């Protein structure tokens, strides 16, 4: 990069977000109105006159760059297809703890082929994978505890 030139991402994306953020935090009504009209947004008077500028910023950003659309498109574009899963990965997902796939009941082992086909037919079995995560302080993790 030449000295003093900004990368294209900064010029096209980040500068716009930063200018919106600064305008809202400094309560520059003229600049905010210009941005809102150029984007074609409709911000209610309740949000625009709120004492906390973050409420106004949230109202603008939720209409301009909705997070739900961005996350859904990222998931669709970036996550691998379930049809590309390997047999070893299916076995690992179907086993809990130290159990091996061979120790599962025969009915459960038969689900492996249905798992790999990802069939949407009415006769295909429904397979649900439930995962639960807990928020834990980093200091409480075993590898961070003093020995």
Secondary structure, DSSP 8 states (H G I E B T S, - for coil): --TT---HHIIIIIHHHHHHHHHHHTT-HHHHHHHHHHHT----HHHHT-SSHHHHHHHHHHHHS-HHHHHHHHHHHHS--GGG--HHHHHHHH--TT--GGGS-HHHHHHHHHHHHT--STTS-------------GGGSGGGS--
